[in-house]
Amino acid sequence: MGWDRIRGHDAVRDNFLAAHARGRLGQAYLFAGPDGIGKRLFADELAKALLCERPPAALTACDACPSCAQVNAGSHPDVFRLRTPEGKHELPIDETRAFTARMALKSSRGAKKVGVVEDADDFNEESANAFLKTLEEPPPGSLLILLATGIDSQLPTILSRCQLVRFAPLGPADMAVVLAEHGVTDRIQAERLAEVSGGSVGRALALNDPGLWTFRQKLVDGVTAARPNFTGLAQAWQQFVDDAGKDTAAQRVRLSLGLRFLVESLRRALRLALGVVVDGVAGEEGDRLRAFAERAGPDRVVDLIERCLEADAHVERRVQVALVIESVLEPFARLGAPVRVGR
């Protein structure tokens, strides 16, 4: 297995291998990119390669030694993780201090240790400042990896002390391979999941659930109906998000999925209105999408797509769920009768 299990990030891997060969591997990296595209998997593979006891090649894990087994199991004593606790929206300062204290300890095995901040987007000013000293003076033999969706929420002091590594969404070919490895072998379904997920395997696998597609149908039918009930639709979308539980990351995924459902459907509606044949769209849904696009007009449909994409960016910035939903449904409401949107 080793690096072979990492799909779509060959250039990033090659850069790390080259830096290691030159003895220029850094002590702190910020991995930035959308959720679900493999940043955490890459960080785990890098940790495993650094700590492997019998590496078959430079910076490559054997996947057979006790160290590799412990990293795979999440129990290696020299791999430390900092996560946002369930039900919390920010990384608490006490959790951050505990993490930095563990990083300061002597390695249990060998001379290296790895610290992974899995939710770097969730630093608040206090916890970020508590983390800063470790970032300024990393303990000997340590590697720090911060995982984030972007750089906008990071303090300049953190950004200036990390090497930024950007991770791009997976392309269709890599998505097809990974989805097949997870049991999604139907080509049409795989293509649809890849399109709606925006190149995120995590989102694509979450979408491979009949319950989610039931919500999608309700959402798309609702916004394209001739006489839509946007108040009820907003409440249904809020409930769909709330059904994820208290995990804020899971809630954000569900909110974003709704936006991607809309973007996918609007793009298909636009192509249908222009006379383009769209795979996987036929019958009543195709007629509804085409009628909506013709009623709204191409320019308006493009505006709606841009509004959804803008709202998706707000999701990453932790904007309140109800405000995101209202901001998206409000322009749809203006196409029909004026209806108050929201809860």
PAPADREN-495831 format. One record per residue: x negated, y negated, z of N, C-alpha, C in turn. Coordinates in pm, whole numbers, padded with zeros to 5 digits, always signed. Example, Ala and Ser with C-alpha at 12.3 -4.5 7.8 and 13.67 -1.06 7.14 Angstrom:
-01319+00569+00780-01230+00450+00780-01320+00330+00780 -01285+00225+00708-01367+00106+00714-01290-00003+00787 
END
This chain:
-00084+00121+00000+00000+00000+00000-00088-00125+00000 -00125-00178+00118-00208-00298+00122-00144-00414+00048 -00227-00485-00029-00178-00601-00102-00079-00564-00211 -00072-00436-00249+00020-00395-00356+00165-00421-00319 +00195-00428-00191+00334-00449-00151+00376-00596-00158 +00280-00685-00182+00310-00828-00192+00339-00862-00337 +00461-00901-00367+00502-00931-00503+00511-01081-00526 +00466-01126-00642+00486-01263-00683+00388-01364-00630 +00289-01320-00553+00195-01415-00493+00050-01374-00519 +00025-01326-00639-00110-01280-00675-00213-01392-00666 -00175-01512-00709-00270-01623-00708-00309-01659-00565 -00213-01656-00475-00243-01686-00334-00336-01580-00277 -00306-01455-00306-00394-01346-00260-00535-01363-00314 -00547-01391-00442-00680-01405-00503-00758-01520-00441 -00689-01627-00406-00757-01740-00342-00811-01702-00205 -00735-01623-00131-00783-01579+00000-00901-01483-00015 -00893-01394-00112-01004-01300-00133-01131-01376-00173 -01116-01478-00256-01232-01557-00299-01290-01636-00182 -01204-01696-00101-01252-01772+00015-01324-01682+00113 -01270-01562+00134-01335-01466+00224-01471-01424+00170 -01480-01401+00040-01607-01359-00021-01714-01467-00007 -01672-01593-00008-01767-01704+00007-01793-01740+00152 -01728-01671+00243-01742-01705+00384-01674-01836+00418 -01570-01873+00341-01504-02001+00359-01359-01987+00406 -01328-01875+00468-01193-01857+00519-01168-01958+00631 -01056-02029+00623-01026-02131+00723-00976-02072+00854 -00951-02162+00949-00901-02119+01080-00753-02148+01098 -00696-02233+01012-00554-02267+01027-00493-02292+00889 -00381-02225+00861-00312-02238+00734-00164-02266+00758 -00106-02348+00672+00038-02370+00672+00094-02309+00544 +00171-02201+00558+00236-02137+00445+00371-02206+00424 +00389-02272+00311+00512-02347+00285+00585-02291+00164 +00715-02270+00179+00797-02220+00069+00933-02178+00121 +01029-02154+00034+01165-02117+00077+01166-01992+00163 +01272-01979+00243+01289-01858+00324+01305-01736+00234 +01256-01622+00283+01284-01495+00218+01203-01463+00095 +01091-01535+00071+01013-01508-00050+00884-01431-00020 +00860-01399+00107+00745-01314+00139+00633-01381+00217 +00655-01499+00273+00549-01567+00349+00510-01486+00472 +00610-01436+00543+00582-01358+00664+00515-01226+00629 +00560-01163+00522+00499-01038+00479+00353-01061+00442 +00325-01173+00374+00187-01208+00337+00103-01231+00462 +00158-01303+00559+00085-01330+00684+00052-01200+00756 +00146-01106+00758+00123-00977+00823+00013-00898+00750 +00016-00902+00618-00085-00829+00541-00223-00891+00562 -00229-01023+00569-00355-01090+00595-00409-01055+00733 -00321-01054+00833-00362-01016+00968-00414-00872+00971 -00344-00785+00901-00383-00644+00897-00519-00628+00830 -00541-00703+00722-00669-00695+00651-00784-00746+00738 -00760-00851+00813-00865-00907+00899-00900-00814+01015 -00801-00739+01064-00822-00658+01183-00846-00510+01152 -00838-00472+01024-00854-00331+00986-00988-00275+01032 -00986-00153+01083-01107-00090+01134-01185-00016+01025 -01117+00021+00916-01184+00092+00807-01142+00033+00672 -01174-00093+00647-01129-00157+00523-01190-00091+00399 -01108-00054+00301-01161+00009+00179-01229-00092+00086 -01201-00221+00107-01262-00329+00029-01254-00456+00113 -01321-00559+00067-01321-00684+00142-01181-00739+00160 -01148-00776+00283-01019-00833+00318-00903-00749+00265 -00913-00620+00284-00811-00526+00239-00789-00423+00348 -00664-00400+00383-00632-00306+00490-00625-00163+00437 -00665-00069+00523-00660+00072+00484-00522+00131+00504 -00440+00069+00589-00305+00117+00620-00305+00254+00688 -00418+00294+00745-00424+00426+00807-00486+00423+00947 -00569+00325+00976-00638+00321+01106-00542+00277+01216 -00580+00297+01343-00493+00256+01455-00459+00107+01452 -00553+00024+01410-00526-00119+01406-00417-00151+01305 -00425-00094+01186-00322-00116+01084-00186-00067+01132 -00186+00048+01198-00061+00104+01249+00002+00010+01352 -00082-00049+01437-00029-00140+01539+00025-00269+01478 -00043-00321+01376+00008-00441+01311+00142-00410+01245 +00150-00296+01177+00276-00257+01113+00389-00241+01214 +00354-00194+01333+00455-00171+01437+00485-00298+01518 +00408-00403+01495+00429-00526+01569+00377-00520+01711 +00280-00432+01736+00231-00413+01874+00081-00435+01889 +00016-00494+01789-00129-00513+01799-00159-00617+01907 -00251-00587+01999-00279-00680+02109-00348-00809+02067 -00399-00815+01945-00468-00936+01900-00389-01010+01792 -00260-00978+01778-00172-01054+01689-00062-01115+01774 -00060-01246+01778+00035-01318+01863+00135-01393+01774 +00260-01397+01820+00366-01459+01740+00444-01559+01824 +00480-01668+01759+00563-01770+01822+00689-01785+01739 +00804-01757+01802+00933-01764+01733+01029-01853+01811 +01125-01909+01741+01232-01982+01808+01326-01882+01874 +01349-01894+02005+01439-01798+02072+01579-01803+02014 +01648-01690+02021+01785-01682+01969+01873-01784+02039 +01953-01854+01962+02042-01954+02018+01980-02091+02034 +01850-02104+02009+01781-02232+02019+01762-02293+01881 +01749-02425+01877+01726-02496+01751+01584-02546+01738 +01507-02539+01847+01371-02589+01847+01280-02493+01922 +01150-02501+01894+01052-02422+01967+01031-02486+02104 +01063-02416+02212+01048-02475+02346+00900-02497+02380 +00873-02597+02459+00735-02628+02494+00674-02517+02580 +00755-02453+02667+00699-02346+02750+00658-02225+02667 +00738-02193+02563+00702-02082+02473+00575-02115+02396 +00562-02241+02355+00443-02284+02281+00319-02277+02369 +00331-02322+02494+00217-02316+02586+00176-02171+02614 +00275-02082+02626+00243-01941+02649+00168-01883+02529 +00210-01922+02411+00143-01875+02288-00002-01924+02284 -00023-02051+02310-00160-02105+02305-00247-02044+02414 -00187-02011+02528-00264-01946+02635-00308-01807+02593 -00221-01733+02524-00258-01600+02477-00367-01610+02370 -00358-01710+02285-00460-01728+02181-00597-01757+02241 -00599-01817+02359-00726-01854+02422-00796-01734+02487 -00725-01623+02504-00783-01505+02568-00883-01436+02475 -00973-01362+02535-01070-01285+02458-00998-01173+02381 -01046-01143+02262-00985-01037+02182-00988-00904+02255 -00881-00828+02243-00876-00696+02306-00953-00592+02227 -00951-00606+02093-01020-00510+02006-01097-00589+01902 -01223-00563+01888-01303-00634+01788-01328-00778+01830 -01349-00863+01730-01384-01002+01758-01285-01101+01698 -01177-01051+01638-01083-01140+01571-00944-01132+01634 -00869-01238+01615-00728-01240+01656-00653-01334+01564 -00523-01310+01553-00439-01385+01459-00316-01434+01533 -00284-01561+01514-00162-01618+01569-00071-01664+01458 +00054-01621+01462+00151-01655+01357+00267-01732+01418 +00283-01856+01375+00399-01937+01416+00506-01916+01310 +00605-01834+01341+00702-01793+01239+00807-01900+01209 +00822-01997+01298+00925-02099+01279+00865-02238+01297 +00764-02270+01217+00696-02399+01232+00789-02516+01202 +00898-02493+01128+00995-02599+01103+01062-02645+01233 +01059-02559+01335+01135-02586+01457+01053-02654+01566 +00929-02693+01537+00854-02772+01634+00929-02902+01663 +00939-02938+01791+00979-03074+01824+00852-03150+01863 +00864-03274+01897+00744-03353+01922+00664-03298+02040 +00733-03254+02144+00664-03202+02262+00590-03072+02232 +00660-02977+02170+00597-02848+02143+00487-02861+02038 +00505-02951+01942+00400-02973+01842+00275-03029+01907 +00293-03123+01998+00177-03181+02066+00109-03079+02156 +00189-02989+02217+00131-02884+02301+00049-02787+02217 +00090-02768+02092+00020-02677+02001-00103-02741+01941 -00106-02873+01941-00209-02946+01868-00350-02917+01918 -00369-02903+02049-00503-02879+02102-00561-02748+02048 -00479-02644+02044-00526-02516+01988-00559-02532+01841 -00481-02614+01770-00505-02637+01628-00633-02718+01606 -00660-02811+01698-00782-02893+01686-00907-02813+01717 -00895-02723+01815-01010-02642+01857-00970-02495+01864 -00952-02430+01751-00911-02289+01752-01014-02204+01826 -00969-02108+01905-01063-02020+01976-01152-01945+01877 -01272-01910+01915-01364-01838+01825-01300-01709+01771 -01320-01685+01642-01270-01563+01580-01121-01562+01555 -01055-01676+01568-00909-01679+01554-00866-01734+01419 -00748-01692+01376-00685-01745+01255-00542-01781+01293 -00502-01903+01262-00367-01950+01288-00292-01963+01156 -00170-01909+01151-00085-01918+01032+00050-01974+01073 +00089-02084+01013+00218-02146+01039+00307-02123+00918 +00428-02076+00941+00523-02051+00833+00630-02159+00834 +00650-02225+00721+00747-02335+00712+00813-02334+00576 +00932-02393+00569+01000-02404+00440+00946-02522+00359 +00885-02618+00426+00829-02734+00358+00738-02811+00451 +00699-02930+00410+00607-03009+00492+00674-03133+00550 +00797-03161+00510+00862-03285+00554+00881-03292+00705 +00906-03175+00768+00934-03176+00911+00810-03164+00998 +00693-03154+00937+00569-03135+01013+00506-03269+01051 +00453-03276+01172+00381-03395+01214+00255-03412+01129 +00220-03534+01096+00096-03557+01020-00027-03497+01087 -00027-03497+01221-00142-03441+01293-00156-03290+01271 -00043-03222+01252-00047-03078+01223-00087-03056+01078 -00028-03132+00988-00061-03117+00846-00209-03141+00819 -00266-03239+00886-00406-03275+00860-00504-03170+00909 -00458-03080+00995-00548-02979+01052-00524-02840+00995 -00435-02830+00898-00406-02701+00834-00436-02708+00684 -00479-02596+00630-00489-02585+00485-00351-02544+00432 -00296-02625+00344-00163-02600+00291-00168-02494+00181 -00084-02392+00195-00071-02287+00094+00076-02283+00051 +00102-02315-00074+00240-02317-00122+00279-02181-00182 +00395-02133-00143+00450-02008-00194+00572-02040-00280 +00571-01989-00402+00681-02015-00495+00784-01902-00490 +00909-01930-00526+01009-01823-00537+00963-01716-00636 +01012-01594-00619+00974-01485-00706+01042-01497-00842 +00972-01456-00946+01029-01454-01080+01121-01335-01100 +01197-01332-01209+01294-01224-01233+01232-01085-01232 +01114-01069-01291+01052-00935-01298+01016-00885-01159 +00953-00971-01078+00918-00930-00942+01042-00906-00858 +01143-00990-00876+01268-00970-00802+01329-00835-00835 +01329-00798-00963+01388-00671-01005+01316-00554-00940 +01183-00560-00933+01106-00452-00872+01136-00441-00723 +01135-00555-00653+01157-00553-00508+01299-00507-00476 +01397-00556-00552+01535-00515-00527+01553-00365-00553 +01486-00313-00656+01494-00169-00684+01434-00091-00568 +01326-00142-00509+01264-00076-00393+01360-00073-00274 +01453-00166-00271+01552-00172-00163+01685-00110-00204 +01686-00037-00314+01804+00037-00352+01900-00032-00447 +01867-00154-00492+01954-00224-00587+01906-00190-00728 +01966-00089-00787+01920-00039-00917+02008-00082-01033 +02127-00133-01005+02216-00179-01111+02158-00308-01171 +02132-00309-01301+02064-00422-01364+02145-00551-01354 +02276-00543-01382+02359-00663-01378+02364-00719-01236 +02381-00630-01138+02386-00676-00999+02253-00738-00957 +02143-00675-00998+02011-00728-00963+01989-00865-01025 +02029-00882-01152+02013-01012-01218+02098-01119-01151 +02218-01080-01111+02306-01176-01045+02250-01216-00909 +02201-01118-00834+02142-01147-00704+02020-01237-00718 +01938-01210-00819+01818-01290-00841+01855-01434-00875 +01959-01451-00957+01999-01586-00998+02053-01666-00880 +02142-01605-00802+02206-01677-00692+02108-01702-00577 +02014-01611-00558+01923-01621-00444+01809-01719-00467 +01792-01766-00590+01685-01861-00617+01546-01802-00600 +01530-01673-00628+01398-01611-00616+01361-01571-00475 +01459-01566-00384+01435-01526-00246+01486-01384-00224 +01394-01292-00195+01434-01153-00172+01525-01143-00051 +01490-01218+00055+01572-01215+00176+01715-01253+00148 +01734-01360+00071+01869-01402+00038+01937-01300-00053 +01863-01247-00149+01921-01150-00242+01973-01027-00167 +01895-00977-00072+01937-00859+00004+02057-00892+00092 +02057-01014+00148+02172-01056+00229+02298-01065+00143 +02280-01101+00016+02393-01113-00075+02448-00978-00120 +02369-00874-00104+02411-00742-00149+02506-00680-00046 +02615-00752-00022+02712-00716+00081+02851-00752+00028 +02942-00655+00019+03075-00685-00037+03146-00798+00035 +03128-00811+00168+03194-00916+00243+03153-01055+00197 +03027-01071+00161+02979-01200+00114+03040-01235-00021 +03057-01135-00105+03114-01160-00237+03263-01191-00227 +03329-01139-00123+03469-01176-00099+03478-01324-00066 +03385-01371+00017+03383-01515+00049+03350-01597-00076 +03255-01548-00156+03220-01619-00278+03343-01639-00366 +03422-01531-00382+03539-01540-00468+03638-01643-00415 +03655-01645-00282+03747-01741-00221+03697-01884-00242 +03565-01904-00226+03507-02037-00241+03519-02087-00385 +03480-02003-00480+03482-02043-00620+03626-02064-00669 +03715-01971-00632+03855-01987-00671+03912-02115-00610 +03870-02146-00487+03924-02262-00418+03884-02393-00483 +03757-02409-00518+03712-02538-00574+03755-02556-00719 +03784-02448-00789+03823-02460-00930+03973-02452-00952 +04050-02433-00845+04195-02423-00858+04254-02556-00905 +04369-02547-00973+04435-02669-01021+04488-02752-00904 +04532-02688-00796+04580-02758-00677+04507-02702-00554 +04383-02743-00532+04301-02685-00425+04340-02735-00286 +04316-02650-00187+04334-02685-00046+04196-02699+00016 +04138-02818+00010+03999-02834+00052+03983-02830+00203 +04086-02871+00277+04077-02862+00423+04064-02715+00465 +04150-02631+00411+04143-02489+00441+04014-02427+00393 +03964-02473+00279+03841-02419+00224+03721-02456+00312 +03721-02580+00362+03613-02623+00452+03615-02540+00580 +03733-02512+00632+03744-02432+00754+03697-02289+00729 +03730-02233+00612+03686-02097+00579+03535-02090+00567 +03474-02192+00507+03328-02196+00492+03262-02209+00629 +03317-02294+00715+03263-02309+00851+03271-02176+00925 +03383-02104+00910+03398-01975+00977+03298-01874+00923 +03275-01878+00792+03176-01790+00730+03037-01813+00791 +03004-01939+00815+02875-01972+00878+02875-01926+01024 +02984-01953+01096+02991-01916+01238+02983-01765+01258 +03029-01689+01160+03027-01543+01172+02885-01487+01174 +02785-01570+01143+02645-01525+01151+02599-01512+01295 +02678-01563+01391+02637-01558+01531+02561-01684+01572 +02486-01672+01680+02417-01789+01736+02282-01815+01672 +02236-01723+01591+02105-01739+01528+02114-01851+01424 +02046-01963+01452+02056-02079+01363+01998-02050+01225 +01894-01966+01218+01837-01933+01088+01938-01857+01004 +02010-01763+01066+02113-01688+00993+02228-01779+00951 +02262-01876+01034+02367-01972+00998+02324-02055+00877 +02198-02098+00877+02150-02178+00764+02152-02097+00635 +02118-01968+00646+02121-01882+00527+02264-01876+00471 +02363-01859+00559+02501-01849+00511+02550-01981+00452 +02512-02091+00513+02550-02221+00458+02488-02239+00320 +02361-02203+00309+02291-02217+00182+02347-02121+00077 +02388-02002+00119+02446-01907+00024+02572-01965-00040 +02655-02031+00040+02774-02093-00016+02739-02195-00123 +02635-02273-00098+02591-02372-00195+02540-02306-00322 +02468-02198-00306+02415-02128-00423+02526-02060-00501 +02630-02012-00432+02746-01958-00503+02806-02066-00593 +02817-02186-00538+02875-02295-00616+02786-02333-00734 +02656-02343-00711+02564-02379-00819+02569-02277-00931 +02567-02149-00892+02572-02043-00993+02701-02053-01074 +02813-02074-01007+02942-02078-01077+02954-02203-01163 +02906-02316-01114+02912-02440-01193+02826-02429-01319 +02710-02368-01306+02625-02350-01424+02692-02259-01526 +02756-02155-01477+02828-02066-01569+02945-02138-01632 +03016-02219-01554+03130-02295-01608+03084-02388-01719 +02970-02453-01697+02917-02546-01796+02883-02473-01926 +02819-02357-01914+02782-02282-02035+02906-02232-02108 +03007-02187-02031+03130-02140-02094+03201-02252-02169 +03204-02372-02108+03270-02485-02173+03198-02528-02300 +03069-02497-02308+02990-02531-02427+02992-02419-02531 +03070-02312-02502+03084-02204-02597+02977-02097-02588 +02901-02096-02480+02794-01997-02462+02852-01871-02398 +02813-01753-02447+02856-01627-02388+02774-01602-02262 +02842-01578-02149+02774-01559-02021+02794-01415-01975 +02683-01341-01958+02692-01202-01913+02755-01196-01774 +02840-01096-01753+02896-01071-01622+03015-01161-01587 +03058-01248-01679+03172-01336-01653+03276-01312-01762 +03393-01269-01720+03498-01242-01818+03632-01251-01747 +03739-01234-01825+03872-01227-01767+03914-01354-01696 +03986-01336-01585+04045-01449-01512+03939-01547-01462 +03828-01493-01408+03725-01584-01356+03666-01668-01469 +03638-01607-01582+03585-01682-01694+03680-01791-01740 +03810-01758-01749+03910-01856-01791+03918-01971-01691 +03911-01937-01562+03920-02040-01458+03800-02134-01463 +03680-02077-01477+03559-02159-01482+03557-02248-01605 +03597-02192-01719+03599-02270-01842+03699-02386-01831 +03818-02357-01776+03920-02460-01762+03873-02570-01667 +03805-02531-01559+03755-02631-01465+03653-02722-01531 +03559-02663-01606+03456-02743-01671+03516-02837-01775 +03615-02789-01847+03678-02874-01947+03757-02987-01881 +03819-02958-01767+03894-03061-01695+03801-03166-01635 +03689-03121-01579+03595-03213-01513+03507-03286-01613 +03470-03218-01720+03377-03276-01817+03233-03238-01783 +03147-03220-01885+03009-03176-01862+02930-03265-01767 +02943-03398-01782+02865-03488-01696+02904-03471-01549 +03033-03454-01524+03079-03437-01386+03032-03305-01329 +03033-03200-01409+02985-03070-01361+02837-03079-01325 +02759-03147-01407+02617-03165-01377+02600-03242-01246 +02683-03345-01225+02676-03421-01100+02706-03332-00979 +02804-03243-00995+02840-03152-00885+02725-03055-00855 +02660-03007-00959+02545-02919-00939+02436-02992-00861 +02408-03116-00901+02305-03194-00832+02344-03219-00686 +02472-03242-00661+02518-03263-00523+02495-03137-00439 +02522-03022-00496+02500-02896-00423+02352-02874-00395 +02267-02901-00491+02124-02883-00472+02070-02981-00367 +02122-03102-00368+02082-03201-00267+02126-03155-00128 +02246-03100-00119+02296-03050+00009+02212-02934+00059 +02164-02849-00034+02079-02737+00006+01950-02787+00070 +01897-02897+00021+01779-02957+00083+01811-03007+00224 +01933-03058+00245+01973-03103+00377+01984-02986+00475 +02020-02869+00424+02027-02750+00510+01891-02725+00575 +01785-02735+00497+01650-02713+00549+01610-02820+00650 +01674-02938+00642+01643-03046+00735+01732-03043+00859 +01809-02936+00876+01891-02913+00995+02007-03011+01008 +02060-03060+00895+02178-03145+00900+02296-03061+00949 +02386-03121+01026+02499-03050+01084+02581-02979+00976 +02622-02856+01007+02692-02772+00909+02815-02841+00853 +02900-02895+00941+03025-02957+00896+03000-03074+00802 +02892-03148+00827+02861-03263+00741+02815-03217+00603 +02738-03109+00598+02694-03056+00469+02814-03008+00388 +02902-02933+00453+03021-02881+00384+03107-02996+00331 +03128-03098+00415+03211-03210+00373+03148-03285+00257 +03016-03303+00263+02949-03378+00156+02959-03308+00022 +02969-03175+00025+02978-03097-00099+03122-03093-00152 +03218-03070-00063+03356-03055-00108+03422-03187-00144 +03373-03297-00085+03436-03427-00111+03440-03464-00259 +03331-03450-00336+03341-03483-00480+03431-03388-00557 +03443-03261-00512+03539-03170-00576+03681-03221-00551 +03703-03271-00428+03837-03318-00393+03879-03434-00480 +03783-03517-00522+03818-03633-00604+03865-03592-00743 +03836-03469-00783+03884-03422-00913+04032-03390-00910 +04084-03363-00789+04226-03330-00776+04295-03436-00692 +04397-03392-00619+04469-03485-00534+04379-03524-00417 +04385-03649-00369+04302-03691-00256+04344-03619-00129 +04253-03538-00078+04279-03458+00042+04165-03481+00139 +04197-03495+00267+04092-03509+00368+04018-03378+00380 +03884-03385+00377+03801-03265+00382+03738-03255+00519 +03728-03134+00573+03658-03116+00700+03748-03046+00798 +03695-03034+00919+03768-02960+01022+03859-03056+01098 
END
